[in-house]
Amino acid sequence: MTSILINDIVPILVIMILGYLCGKFRFFDNDQRQGLNKLVLNIALPAALFISIVKATRSMFAQDIVLTLISVFGVTGLFMLSYFLDRKMFHRNTQEAAVCALIAGSPTIGFLGFAVLDPIYGNNTTTNLVIGIVSIVVNAITIPIGLALVEKGQEKTRHEVAKNTSTKTTTVTIPGRKPGEKAISRDIPDGVPVTDEEAKALGEKGLDREIDLVRAEMHDHAGENNKAKKMNPTLRAILNAVKQPVAAAPLLAVIFVLIGIHIPNSWAPTFDLIAKANAGVAVLAAGLALSTVKFTIDKEGIWNTFYRLFFTPAVIVAAAYICGMGSDPMKISMLCLATGLPPAFSGIIISSRYNIYVKEGASSVAISTVVFAASCIFWIWFLPVLHGMLH
């Protein structure tokens, strides 16, 4: 148990504190901080997810259909429950509740799965199966759903602001995107999400504004078009969410696995080299995000921590016993810890990248990471006791 704390939990806390100090002492400016977030979200994390999932095989999914179904429906269902409870209990809007679900409703399986489970259960086929399946569900299902909900909320906000004729506007100057291109003036309505370039211009005026995920990506890739504007908002939200590298990479990997396409082993180092930067930079970026807000321990942060570390694994364990997995307590224990890891760091990166739910998200990640040291020990102790009571 001591080795888990020293080898797994302490390094995360130290790197997060380092990121926090770097932010407090202005070692990174806002542009550099956003650059780190982009590096993780658009390059390092997609590469890590792709190479870890594509190593799986179709037999892994068929090997234990009950485990697969519990993971798919359990993790996805609890993700959506987190979304609806956050809207109901804390009166969050669509995009805030979506980011909350990406944090409180999603384990950081891609970052800590192997680091936590391998020292406890060993690096074996069963461990890889559990981590692989939960990783696919989190990154190929819940992240696209979360991003689609974020875009749906942003779309609603844009329409509400557009209908309000009394909305105030702020005039900003947007520099040319190409050498020699003239700067343009643009009126930004108050309360509407903005693109990266608009957010930067507003920041120069001392204003902070929520970045619009889809508009930012469209502007980065040659702008909006009439076809996109005419598309059904929900369909556009889903398509734009799937286009994000962090969602597209695991989905592509799953497709490769299901149709039997194998990536040559000689290609692995190409992905591994950038993927190795993923966990460290993501934790550092999470610390940077935490440094930009006033850290608070409030009801919502405590609830998110309880939901992530205790409620979610408890529901998964109950489902496993109900579905007849009681004969294999070791596999239940693995599934419990895999789904009871701290919040997904990709959630706080998305939160920071698009300035949504930043304060609450950063606080939830920090509290949960510290409390995980206790929750991990609790589940390792409690599950054998529970198995003895039921058998």
C-alpha positions, -999 to 999 in steps of 0.1 A, spaced: 0 0 0 29 24 8 44 18 -26 11 28 -43 11 61 -24 48 68 -30 50 56 -66 15 67 -79 -2 93 -58 27 115 -46 42 121 -81 8 133 -93 4 157 -63 40 170 -67 36 177 -105 2 194 -99 17 216 -72 46 224 -96 21 235 -122 2 255 -96 34 273 -86 44 279 -122 10 296 -126 12 317 -95 47 329 -103 37 337 -139 62 312 -154 36 307 -182 15 334 -196 -21 328 -208 -11 320 -244 15 295 -232 -10 279 -208 -35 275 -236 -7 261 -258 0 234 -232 -37 225 -231 -38 223 -269 -7 200 -268 -24 176 -244 -59 177 -259 -51 177 -296 -18 158 -298 -4 139 -268 -36 125 -254 -51 114 -288 -17 96 -295 -17 79 -261 -53 68 -264 -49 55 -300 -18 34 -294 -32 19 -261 -66 10 -276 -54 -2 -310 -33 -29 -293 -65 -46 -282 -82 -74 -301 -117 -84 -308 -113 -115 -285 -107 -91 -256 -142 -78 -259 -157 -113 -264 -136 -128 -236 -159 -114 -209 -191 -100 -223 -205 -93 -188 -175 -71 -179 -178 -53 -212 -215 -46 -208 -212 -34 -172 -184 -11 -183 -202 3 -213 -236 8 -197 -223 15 -162 -197 41 -170 -219 58 -197 -250 57 -175 -231 72 -145 -216 98 -168 -251 109 -178 -264 107 -143 -236 131 -132 -247 155 -159 -284 155 -149 -277 157 -112 -253 186 -116 -281 205 -136 -307 196 -110 -287 200 -78 -265 230 -86 -285 246 -114 -258 244 -140 -263 252 -177 -258 225 -204 -221 232 -211 -212 235 -174 -229 203 -165 -213 185 -195 -178 195 -183 -188 185 -147 -197 150 -161 -164 149 -180 -147 154 -146 -169 139 -119 -184 112 -141 -151 100 -158 -121 83 -143 -86 92 -154 -81 57 -168 -58 69 -196 -34 85 -172 -34 63 -141 -50 30 -151 -18 10 -155 1 30 -129 -24 21 -102 -37 -14 -112 -4 -29 -123 14 -26 -89 -17 -41 -71 -28 -69 -95 2 -73 -118 6 -67 -155 -15 -95 -169 -42 -102 -195 -71 -96 -171 -56 -62 -159 -51 -51 -195 -86 -62 -204 -102 -42 -176 -81 -11 -183 -86 -14 -221 -124 -17 -219 -129 11 -194 -105 33 -214 -124 27 -246 -157 36 -229 -144 68 -213 -125 80 -244 -146 67 -273 -181 72 -258 -182 97 -229 -158 123 -243 -177 126 -276 -210 128 -257 -195 155 -234 -182 176 -263 -215 173 -281 -233 186 -250 -209 214 -247 -215 225 -283 -253 221 -278 -251 245 -248 -230 269 -267 -254 269 -296 -283 276 -272 -263 305 -257 -256 320 -291 -293 319 -301 -304 334 -268 -280 363 -271 -289 368 -308 -326 372 -299 -318 398 -272 -318 431 -291 -307 450 -260 -275 430 -256 -244 452 -252 -214 447 -275 -177 451 -271 -156 463 -301 -123 445 -305 -96 446 -332 -87 412 -347 -52 411 -363 -47 396 -397 -41 359 -398 -17 361 -427 13 384 -433 1 416 -448 -36 409 -440 -53 439 -425 -67 439 -390 -105 440 -387 -129 454 -361 -155 431 -347 -185 437 -323 -187 409 -297 -221 407 -279 -219 403 -241 -225 368 -228 -219 350 -261 -190 324 -264 -161 335 -285 -133 321 -306 -97 319 -296 -87 351 -314 -117 370 -300 -109 358 -265 -74 370 -269 -86 404 -281 -110 406 -251 -83 396 -227 -62 426 -238 -91 447 -226 -92 430 -193 -123 410 -202 -126 372 -198 -151 353 -220 -161 317 -225 -144 302 -256 -167 285 -281 -153 250 -288 -167 246 -323 -164 282 -335 -127 282 -324 -120 250 -343 -139 263 -374 -119 295 -374 -87 276 -370 -96 255 -400 -107 281 -427 -138 294 -410 -175 287 -409 -196 278 -440 -232 280 -450 -236 242 -450 -226 240 -414 -250 268 -404 -279 250 -420 -272 217 -404 -294 204 -376 -278 218 -343 -278 184 -325 -263 166 -355 -237 194 -360 -228 192 -323 -222 154 -325 -202 157 -358 -180 185 -344 -174 167 -312 -163 136 -331 -140 157 -352 -120 167 -321 -87 147 -320 -93 135 -284 -126 118 -295 -116 109 -331 -84 90 -321 -100 64 -298 -130 60 -321 -107 53 -350 -87 28 -328 -119 10 -319 -129 7 -355 -95 -7 -364 -98 -33 -336 -133 -43 -346 -125 -48 -383 -92 -65 -376 -67 -39 -387 -34 -43 -368 -9 -15 -365 26 -28 -371 48 -29 -340 74 -8 -358 48 21 -358 44 20 -320 75 42 -311 61 69 -334 30 73 -312 48 64 -279 73 92 -282 46 120 -280 22 99 -259 49 97 -231 45 135 -227 8 130 -221 4 123 -184 31 146 -171 21 176 -192 -16 170 -185 -11 170 -147 11 201 -150 -16 218 -171 -42 208 -144 -20 226 -118 -18 256 -141 -56 257 -144 -59 255 -107 -36 285 -102 -59 307 -123 -88 304 -100 -94 308 -63 -93 274 -48 -123 266 -27 -137 235 -9 -175 238 -13 -205 216 -15 -202 210 -52 -165 200 -50 -172 176 -21 -201 161 -40 -181 156 -72 -153 139 -51 -178 116 -34 -195 108 -67 -162 101 -85 -144 81 -58 -172 63 -38 -206 64 -55 -194 54 -90 -174 24 -79 -201 13 -54 -227 12 -82 -203 -7 -105 -195 -33 -78 -232 -37 -71 -239 -42 -108 -211 -68 -110 -225 -89 -82 -260 -86 -96 -249 -97 -130 -232 -128 -116 -195 -118 -114 -193 -128 -78 -172 -159 -86 -143 -137 -96 -138 -111 -68 -104 -101 -82 -119 -90 -115 -146 -70 -96 -118 -54 -75 -100 -44 -107 -132 -29 -122 -139 -11 -90 -105 7 -89 -105 13 -126 -138 32 -124 -130 48 -90 -98 66 -101 -96 104 -97 -114 126 -123 -102 124 -159 -75 150 -165 -89 155 -200 -120 170 -184 -100 197 -166 -80 203 -198 -113 208 -218 -126 230 -189 -95 252 -190 -92 252 -228 -127 266 -233 -131 285 -200 -161 265 -188 -165 252 -152 -129 261 -145 -130 270 -108 -153 241 -98 -135 216 -121 -100 225 -108 -111 223 -72 -128 189 -78 -97 175 -94 -75 187 -66 -97 174 -38 -103 141 -55 -66 135 -62 -58 140 -25 -88 119 -12 -80 91 -37 -51 81 -14 -78 72 12 -105 58 -12 -80 35 -29 -70 19 5 -107 18 15 -118 -2 -16 -88 -26 -14 -98 -33 23 -136 -34 19 -141 -56 -12 -127 -88 3 -149 -81 34 -179 -77 11 -171 -109 -8 -168 -128 25 -202 -115 36 -219 -125 3 -203 -159 1 
